[in-house]
Amino acid sequence: MTRSELIAELVASNPHLRAHDADMIVSTIFSEMAAALSRGERVELRGFGAFTVKRRNARTGRNPRTGVAVPVQEKVVPFFKAGKELRDRINGAASAPRAASPERMSA
């Protein structure tokens, strides 16, 4: 889903919102998330997942074309960890009833 598709979906599901207002809402959410991550804070969306930043140490890499060793500087990269509800939904566990495991039946 692209940003414009998200905005169109918001407008379609909330007829009282204008497209401009939905665009402003999405822009504000994304900019606040980016600002929090740039400050090194964690952004958690319950039922969806958590965004954090991870530090990658400096290392020696290789140029894939020439094979020459190249220094790669230390950097900070965004990282996303999906929440349990999202993982279950993607794997279809949310739609299928959970069967009791044999360990639970004997307890």
N, CA, C and O atoms as a DFTB+ gen file, in Angstrom:
428 C
 N C O
     1  1       0.854      -1.173       0.000
     2  2       0.000       0.000       0.000
     3  2       0.896       1.231       0.000
     4  3       1.823       1.340       0.802
     5  1       0.614       2.130      -0.886
     6  2       1.363       3.378      -0.956
     7  2       0.712       4.427      -0.056
     8  3      -0.395       4.244       0.449
     9  1       1.433       5.524       0.125
    10  2       0.915       6.609       0.958
    11  2      -0.396       7.147       0.382
    12  3      -1.342       7.386       1.133
    13  1      -0.469       7.341      -0.933
    14  2      -1.694       7.866      -1.546
    15  2      -2.845       6.872      -1.415
    16  3      -3.996       7.283      -1.259
    17  1      -2.556       5.578      -1.475
    18  2      -3.597       4.567      -1.279
    19  2      -4.099       4.592       0.165
    20  3      -5.292       4.419       0.413
    21  1      -3.189       4.808       1.115
    22  2      -3.582       4.917       2.524
    23  2      -4.504       6.111       2.725
    24  3      -5.525       6.004       3.405
    25  1      -4.154       7.231       2.145
    26  2      -4.979       8.433       2.272
    27  2      -6.343       8.207       1.634
    28  3      -7.363       8.588       2.207
    29  1      -6.373       7.592       0.457
    30  2      -7.646       7.308      -0.213
    31  2      -8.503       6.369       0.625
    32  3      -9.719       6.542       0.695
    33  1      -7.887       5.378       1.260
    34  2      -8.619       4.441       2.126
    35  2      -9.191       5.157       3.348
    36  3     -10.319       4.883       3.755
    37  1      -8.420       6.071       3.932
    38  2      -8.907       6.857       5.074
    39  2     -10.119       7.698       4.679
    40  3     -11.112       7.747       5.406
    41  1     -10.034       8.355       3.532
    42  2     -11.139       9.196       3.062
    43  2     -12.374       8.348       2.766
    44  3     -13.493       8.748       3.085
    45  1     -12.173       7.176       2.158
    46  2     -13.303       6.300       1.826
    47  2     -13.982       5.752       3.079
    48  3     -15.205       5.619       3.108
    49  1     -13.212       5.435       4.104
    50  2     -13.808       4.861       5.313
    51  2     -14.292       5.930       6.294
    52  3     -15.012       5.613       7.240
    53  1     -13.910       7.176       6.085
    54  2     -14.350       8.287       6.935
    55  2     -14.861       9.415       6.042
    56  3     -14.108      10.335       5.724
    57  1     -16.130       9.358       5.632
    58  2     -16.652      10.338       4.675
    59  2     -16.620      11.782       5.170
    60  3     -16.691      12.708       4.362
    61  1     -16.515      11.990       6.481
    62  2     -16.463      13.347       7.008
    63  2     -15.091      13.996       6.818
    64  3     -14.953      15.204       7.014
    65  1     -14.066      13.211       6.436
    66  2     -12.718      13.737       6.208
    67  2     -12.542      14.162       4.755
    68  3     -12.962      13.464       3.832
    69  1     -11.919      15.310       4.572
    70  2     -11.528      15.730       3.231
    71  2     -10.172      15.097       2.929
    72  3      -9.435      14.743       3.849
    73  1      -9.844      14.956       1.668
    74  2      -8.561      14.358       1.269
    75  2      -7.388      15.162       1.829
    76  3      -6.380      14.589       2.241
    77  1      -7.520      16.487       1.843
    78  2      -6.459      17.345       2.380
    79  2      -6.238      17.067       3.874
    80  3      -5.097      17.005       4.333
    81  1      -7.325      16.900       4.624
    82  2      -7.213      16.626       6.056
    83  2      -6.573      15.256       6.306
    84  3      -5.728      15.120       7.190
    85  1      -6.972      14.249       5.534
    86  2      -6.386      12.923       5.675
    87  2      -4.896      12.951       5.343
    88  3      -4.092      12.294       6.005
    89  1      -4.533      13.717       4.311
    90  2      -3.121      13.868       3.943
    91  2      -2.341      14.505       5.082
    92  3      -1.225      14.084       5.384
    93  1      -2.921      15.514       5.713
    94  2      -2.261      16.186       6.825
    95  2      -2.096      15.239       8.024
    96  3      -1.065      15.265       8.696
    97  1      -3.096      14.418       8.287
    98  2      -3.030      13.454       9.387
    99  2      -1.906      12.456       9.143
   100  3      -1.082      12.212      10.025
   101  1      -1.876      11.882       7.951
   102  2      -0.838      10.892       7.619
   103  2       0.548      11.536       7.681
   104  3       1.480      10.944       8.225
   105  1       0.690      12.740       7.130
   106  2       1.976      13.448       7.152
   107  2       2.440      13.716       8.578
   108  3       3.616      13.540       8.897
   109  1       1.524      14.139       9.426
   110  2       1.862      14.431      10.819
   111  2       2.311      13.167      11.551
   112  3       3.301      13.194      12.282
   113  1       1.601      12.078      11.365
   114  2       1.970      10.819      12.028
   115  2       3.356      10.375      11.586
   116  3       4.196      10.036      12.419
   117  1       3.601      10.375      10.268
   118  2       4.898       9.936       9.761
   119  2       6.032      10.851      10.213
   120  3       7.108      10.369      10.568
   121  1       5.807      12.161      10.205
   122  2       6.874      13.075      10.621
   123  2       7.167      12.951      12.119
   124  3       8.321      13.060      12.533
   125  1       6.141      12.726      12.924
   126  2       6.369      12.535      14.359
   127  2       7.104      11.224      14.640
   128  3       7.962      11.163      15.521
   129  1       6.764      10.182      13.887
   130  2       7.479       8.912      14.050
   131  2       8.947       9.075      13.655
   132  3       9.833       8.582      14.353
   133  1       9.210       9.761      12.548
   134  2      10.585       9.983      12.091
   135  2      11.364      10.822      13.095
   136  3      12.536      10.552      13.355
   137  1      10.718      11.842      13.660
   138  2      11.385      12.697      14.642
   139  2      11.742      11.904      15.899
   140  3      12.833      12.061      16.447
   141  1      10.826      11.057      16.353
   142  2      11.094      10.243      17.541
   143  2      12.244       9.270      17.281
   144  3      13.114       9.096      18.133
   145  1      12.250       8.641      16.116
   146  2      13.332       7.713      15.784
   147  2      14.665       8.443      15.666
   148  3      15.696       7.903      16.067
   149  1      14.664       9.657      15.125
   150  2      15.912      10.409      15.001
   151  2      16.457      10.815      16.370
   152  3      17.659      11.036      16.518
   153  1      15.582      10.915      17.369
   154  2      16.017      11.193      18.743
   155  2      16.435       9.914      19.463
   156  3      16.861       9.961      20.617
   157  1      16.314       8.777      18.790
   158  2      16.702       7.505      19.391
   159  2      15.601       6.860      20.210
   160  3      15.850       5.895      20.932
   161  1      14.388       7.380      20.107
   162  2      13.265       6.838      20.865
   163  2      12.625       5.677      20.126
   164  3      12.825       5.507      18.924
   165  1      11.862       4.888      20.844
   166  2      11.139       3.743      20.290
   167  2       9.715       4.181      19.977
   168  3       9.100       4.900      20.764
   169  1       9.187       3.752      18.831
   170  2       7.808       4.056      18.454
   171  2       7.061       2.737      18.414
   172  3       7.377       1.858      17.612
   173  1       6.062       2.602      19.290
   174  2       5.303       1.358      19.367
   175  2       3.852       1.604      19.001
   176  3       3.203       2.500      19.540
   177  1       3.353       0.798      18.080
   178  2       1.943       0.840      17.695
   179  2       1.329      -0.482      18.126
   180  3       1.557      -1.510      17.488
   181  1       0.562      -0.464      19.192
   182  2      -0.014      -1.686      19.755
   183  2      -0.780      -2.466      18.714
   184  3      -1.576      -1.900      17.964
   185  1      -0.543      -3.760      18.666
   186  2      -1.219      -4.624      17.719
   187  2      -0.572      -4.617      16.338
   188  3      -0.951      -5.408      15.474
   189  1       0.398      -3.734      16.123
   190  2       1.060      -3.653      14.818
   191  2       2.536      -3.991      14.940
   192  3       3.014      -4.920      14.289
   193  1       3.266      -3.243      15.771
   194  2       4.683      -3.510      15.934
   195  2       5.415      -2.322      16.524
   196  3       4.805      -1.336      16.939
   197  1       6.737      -2.434      16.555
   198  2       7.562      -1.387      17.145
   199  2       8.704      -1.018      16.201
   200  3       9.341      -1.883      15.599
   201  1       8.945       0.280      16.087
   202  2      10.049       0.806      15.312
   203  2      11.125       1.249      16.286
   204  3      10.838       1.946      17.260
   205  1      12.357       0.848      16.029
   206  2      13.499       1.266      16.840
   207  2      14.644       1.593      15.895
   208  3      14.533       1.413      14.682
   209  1      15.736       2.072      16.457
   210  2      16.946       2.287      15.672
   211  2      18.032       1.366      16.211
   212  3      18.122       1.133      17.417
   213  1      18.843       0.853      15.319
   214  2      19.954      -0.013      15.696
   215  2      21.239       0.574      15.133
   216  3      21.269       1.112      14.027
   217  1      22.296       0.455      15.923
   218  2      23.600       0.952      15.511
   219  2      24.371      -0.166      14.823
   220  3      24.508      -1.260      15.370
   221  1      24.866       0.105      13.641
   222  2      25.707      -0.838      12.905
   223  2      27.147      -0.361      13.038
   224  3      27.456       0.773      12.671
   225  1      28.021      -1.198      13.550
   226  2      29.418      -0.838      13.736
   227  2      30.125      -0.654      12.397
   228  3      29.700      -1.176      11.367
   229  1      31.223       0.109      12.448
   230  2      32.049       0.267      11.257
   231  2      32.665      -1.090      10.913
   232  3      32.950      -1.901      11.795
   233  1      32.863      -1.316       9.627
   234  2      33.421      -2.608       9.204
   235  2      34.126      -2.427       7.864
   236  3      34.073      -1.360       7.253
   237  1      34.776      -3.477       7.432
   238  2      35.397      -3.478       6.114
   239  2      34.509      -4.281       5.185
   240  3      34.252      -5.461       5.425
   241  1      34.042      -3.645       4.128
   242  2      33.211      -4.311       3.144
   243  2      34.013      -4.583       1.881
   244  3      35.205      -4.285       1.817
   245  1      33.367      -5.138       0.899
   246  2      34.025      -5.429      -0.381
   247  2      33.181      -4.839      -1.522
   248  3      31.954      -4.939      -1.525
   249  1      33.860      -4.237      -2.468
   250  2      33.201      -3.762      -3.669
   251  2      32.838      -5.013      -4.477
   252  3      33.736      -5.758      -4.869
   253  1      31.547      -5.265      -4.737
   254  2      31.171      -6.508      -5.415
   255  2      31.711      -6.609      -6.843
   256  3      31.910      -7.715      -7.347
   257  1      31.945      -5.492      -7.487
   258  2      32.430      -5.522      -8.862
   259  2      33.928      -5.816      -8.937
   260  3      34.373      -6.623      -9.754
   261  1      34.711      -5.140      -8.060
   262  2      36.170      -5.279      -8.149
   263  2      36.763      -6.178      -7.082
   264  3      37.867      -6.696      -7.248
   265  1      36.031      -6.369      -5.977
   266  2      36.554      -7.181      -4.875
   267  2      37.489      -6.425      -3.953
   268  3      38.044      -7.009      -3.023
   269  1      37.673      -5.136      -4.195
   270  2      38.560      -4.321      -3.378
   271  2      37.908      -4.053      -2.018
   272  3      36.706      -3.798      -1.938
   273  1      38.720      -4.115      -0.940
   274  2      38.222      -3.823       0.408
   275  2      37.877      -2.341       0.511
   276  3      38.639      -1.479       0.073
   277  1      36.708      -2.062       1.101
   278  2      36.221      -0.696       1.234
   279  2      35.780      -0.485       2.678
   280  3      35.039      -1.306       3.220
   281  1      36.228       0.618       3.321
   282  2      35.757       0.869       4.696
   283  2      34.301       1.338       4.685
   284  3      33.927       2.207       3.898
   285  1      33.493       0.759       5.559
   286  2      32.088       1.158       5.702
   287  2      31.958       1.810       7.070
   288  3      32.286       1.198       8.087
   289  1      31.479       3.049       7.099
   290  2      31.378       3.792       8.352
   291  2      30.258       3.261       9.240
   292  3      29.331       2.596       8.776
   293  1      30.370       3.575      10.530
   294  2      29.309       3.244      11.480
   295  2      28.049       3.999      11.078
   296  3      28.124       5.131      10.600
   297  1      26.895       3.374      11.272
   298  2      25.651       4.045      10.934
   299  2      24.525       3.555      11.830
   300  3      24.631       2.515      12.479
   301  1      23.453       4.321      11.850
   302  2      22.254       3.982      12.598
   303  2      21.159       3.714      11.574
   304  3      20.947       4.518      10.667
   305  1      20.466       2.591      11.714
   306  2      19.436       2.211      10.749
   307  2      18.111       1.947      11.469
   308  3      18.111       1.488      12.610
   309  1      16.982       2.234      10.812
   310  2      15.689       1.928      11.424
   311  2      15.445       0.422      11.398
   312  3      15.894      -0.281      10.492
   313  1      14.724      -0.056      12.411
   314  2      14.430      -1.480      12.539
   315  2      12.974      -1.619      12.948
   316  3      12.490      -0.871      13.798
   317  1      12.273      -2.575      12.345
   318  2      10.865      -2.815      12.667
   319  2      10.699      -4.237      13.161
   320  3      11.185      -5.182      12.540
   321  1      10.010      -4.384      14.281
   322  2       9.672      -5.704      14.794
   323  2       8.157      -5.800      14.844
   324  3       7.499      -5.028      15.542
   325  1       7.608      -6.750      14.103
   326  2       6.156      -6.914      14.040
   327  2       5.623      -7.399      15.386
   328  3       6.264      -8.200      16.066
   329  1       4.449      -6.906      15.761
   330  2       3.792      -7.337      16.979
   331  2       3.115      -8.690      16.786
   332  3       2.948      -9.156      15.658
   333  1       2.729      -9.313      17.889
   334  2       2.117     -10.640      17.846
   335  2       0.829     -10.652      17.020
   336  3       0.614     -11.563      16.220
   337  1      -0.018      -9.654      17.208
   338  2      -1.284      -9.614      16.466
   339  2      -1.042      -9.537      14.964
   340  3      -1.736     -10.201      14.195
   341  1      -0.078      -8.745      14.536
   342  2       0.229      -8.627      13.116
   343  2       0.794      -9.938      12.574
   344  3       0.402     -10.386      11.496
   345  1       1.710     -10.551      13.315
   346  2       2.267     -11.842      12.880
   347  2       1.177     -12.889      12.756
   348  3       1.141     -13.632      11.775
   349  1       0.282     -12.957      13.741
   350  2      -0.819     -13.927      13.699
   351  2      -1.741     -13.660      12.509
   352  3      -2.194     -14.594      11.847
   353  1      -2.013     -12.397      12.244
   354  2      -2.902     -12.043      11.142
   355  2      -2.293     -12.401       9.788
   356  3      -2.984     -12.885       8.892
   357  1      -1.002     -12.158       9.655
   358  2      -0.310     -12.491       8.406
   359  2      -0.274     -13.997       8.199
   360  3      -0.434     -14.477       7.076
   361  1      -0.064     -14.743       9.276
   362  2       0.030     -16.193       9.184
   363  2      -1.323     -16.881       9.206
   364  3      -1.382     -18.108       9.132
   365  1      -2.405     -16.132       9.305
   366  2      -3.743     -16.699       9.268
   367  2      -4.232     -17.242      10.594
   368  3      -5.321     -17.813      10.656
   369  1      -3.461     -17.079      11.655
   370  2      -3.868     -17.615      12.958
   371  2      -5.044     -16.840      13.541
   372  3      -5.804     -17.384      14.342
   373  1      -5.203     -15.581      13.153
   374  2      -6.291     -14.783      13.709
   375  2      -7.643     -15.254      13.169
   376  3      -8.660     -15.150      13.854
   377  1      -7.649     -15.770      11.939
   378  2      -8.920     -16.206      11.363
   379  2      -9.260     -17.648      11.718
   380  3     -10.431     -18.028      11.732
   381  1      -8.241     -18.450      12.002
   382  2      -8.476     -19.858      12.342
   383  2      -8.468     -20.022      13.858
   384  3      -7.599     -19.468      14.530
   385  1      -9.425     -20.774      14.408
   386  2      -9.422     -20.995      15.862
   387  2      -8.202     -21.804      16.261
   388  3      -7.777     -22.708      15.542
   389  1      -7.646     -21.470      17.411
   390  2      -6.466     -22.174      17.900
   391  2      -6.881     -23.500      18.509
   392  3      -7.773     -23.554      19.356
   393  1      -6.234     -24.557      18.078
   394  2      -6.502     -25.885      18.623
   395  2      -5.704     -26.061      19.893
   396  3      -4.578     -25.574      20.003
   397  1      -6.284     -26.756      20.852
   398  2      -5.588     -27.018      22.107
   399  2      -4.460     -28.005      21.858
   400  3      -4.637     -29.020      21.184
   401  1      -3.303     -27.689      22.413
   402  2      -2.162     -28.586      22.234
   403  2      -2.320     -29.790      23.141
   404  3      -3.026     -29.701      24.146
   405  1      -1.681     -30.927      22.820
   406  2      -1.801     -32.124      23.651
   407  2      -1.331     -31.897      25.083
   408  3      -1.831     -32.530      26.012
   409  1      -0.357     -30.982      25.262
   410  2       0.120     -30.711      26.629
   411  2      -0.987     -30.076      27.469
   412  3      -1.133     -30.383      28.652
   413  1      -1.759     -29.192      26.850
   414  2      -2.849     -28.519      27.593
   415  2      -3.968     -29.487      27.916
   416  3      -4.600     -29.367      28.965
   417  1      -4.224     -30.434      27.046
   418  2      -5.318     -31.365      27.287
   419  2      -5.037     -32.287      28.470
   420  3      -5.953     -32.671      29.196
   421  1      -3.766     -32.638      28.659
   422  2      -3.459     -33.575      29.743
   423  2      -3.306     -32.885      31.070
   424  3      -3.320     -33.549      32.106
   425  1      -3.159     -31.560      31.080
   426  2      -2.934     -30.844      32.324
   427  2      -4.185     -30.657      33.122
   428  3      -4.147     -30.066      34.202
